[in-house]
Amino acid sequence: MESSLSPRRRRDRRGRGMRGPAVLPLADSGHRPPLPRSRRETFDRIMLDVVTAIDERWSDHLGLVEYAVEDAPQLPDDWDSGRVPLSSLVRGSGTTPTRLVVFRRPLEHRAADRADLEAIVLTVVVEQVAELLGIEPSQVDPRYPSDDDD
C-alpha cells in the first residue's frame, strides 16, 4: 500500500505523461520541428511544399512566376456567378512576372481535414501551372490523378 507521505511519481492520473499532437518525436537532429501556429501558417506551409516541388521540375519552362496566397478574392458587388474563385492566374509580359494567387479561405472551406486540404491545393496549383504550360495537369505532377485512374 502506498504511503500518504511518499510523493506520487505519475504525471497524470493514468501515469501516461503527455500525449497527443502537441508531443512530437524528435527529429534526427535532436530537435522538434516547429509546428505551424495558425491556419494561415499551416496553409502557407502546404502551399510552399506544393509550389517548391512543381517549380523545381518546371522552372525552366515557366520562366518567372510569383506565387502568392491571399485570404479571399476581391469580388465586385455585381458578382452573380455564384461561384467563388479558388485561384487567380495573371500572365506576365516582358519584365512583368506571371502571378499565381491561391485563395486560402475558399480552399479551407472545401477541405474536411489537412490531407484533403493538401490534395485541393495540389489540384488547384497543378491545374493553373498546366494552363500556363499548355499541357495536361497529370504531366505537371505525378500526384495529380489522370483520366486513366477512373
N, C-alpha and C positions, 0 to 999 in steps of 0.2 A: 504494500500500500504506500502511496506517495505521501511524504511528509508535507504538512502545510507550510513548513519553513523553507523547503527547497524551491529554488526558482524553476519555473517551467521553461523548458528549452524549445518549445514549439513556437513557430512563427504565426500560426493561425490555429483555429480550433481543431483542424484536422491534421495539423503537422506537415502540411504540404509546402508551405512557403509561397512565394509569389508565383502566379501562373497567368497565362493569357497573353494577348498580343503585346502588352507592354514589356514583356520579358522576351528578348530576342537572344538567340545563341550568339556567341562571339564569332566574329569573322576570323579568317586566317591570321590577320594582323593582331588579334587580341582585343580589338575594339569593336563595339557595336556600331553598325551603320546608323546615321541619323534618320529618324523617322520623319516623314512629312507631318507637319503640324496642322495643316488645314486641307480642306477640299481643293483649294486652289493649288497648293504645293503638290498634292497628290496628282492632280490633273497635269500640272506642268512637268512633273517627272515622267508620267506616261507619255506625254507629247514629245518630250525630249528623246526618250528611248526610241519611239517610232520614227521620228524625223532623222535622228542620227543614223539609224540602220539604213533608211532609204537614201539619205543624202550621200552616205559613203559609197553606195552602189551606183548612184545615178548622177553624181555631181558634175561629171564631165559632159553629160548630155543636157543637164538642166540649166547650166550657167549660174548666174547669180540669183538666188531665191532667198527671200526673207520669210521666215516662219514666225507667226505670232499667235497669241491666244488672247481673246477678248472674252469678257463675261457673257455678253449677249449682243446680237446685231442691233444696229440703229435702224429701226423701220419707220418709214414715213407714215404720217397719220392716215393717209388714204390706202394703206396696205390692206388689200382684201383677198389675198391669195389663200389665207387660212393655214398656210404652211410657214413655219419658221425656218430660215436658212441655218444650216449646220456649219457652213464654212463659206468663205469668200475667196475667189481667185482673181487677182488683177494682174494681167500680163504686163511685164515691163517692156520698155523700148529704149534703145540707146544705152545710156548710163543708168537709167532707172531700173532697179531690180524688180523681178516678179515678186508679188506679195501674196502669200497664202495665209489666211487668217482662219483659225478654228474657233468656234464659239462654244465656250465651256458649259454654260448653263443648259442650253438645249440638249447637249450630248449627255450630261449628267442626268437630266430628267428622263431620258430614254433608257438608261442603264439600271439594271437591277442590282449589280454588285461591281466590284472592281474588275473582275475578269470580263464582264460584259462591257464595261467602260473601255477597257483596253482594246477589245475587239471592235467597238464602234469607232474609236479614234483611229485605229489602224485602217479600217474601211474607208473613212472619210478622207484621210490623208492620201492613201493609195489611189483612190478614185480621182482626186484632184491632180496628183502627180501624173497619173496615166493620161489625163486630159492634156496636160502640158506637153507630154512626150508624144502623144498621138498613138499610144499603144493600149493593149488590153490591160486592165488592172492586175490580172493574175501574173503578168510578166513583170510588173513593178516589184512585187514582193511575193515570195513563195507562200507566205502565211495567208494571203488573200484567197478565198475559195474560188476555184474556177468553175465554169459551167459544167465541166465533166464530173464534178463532185456530187451532182444531184442524184 
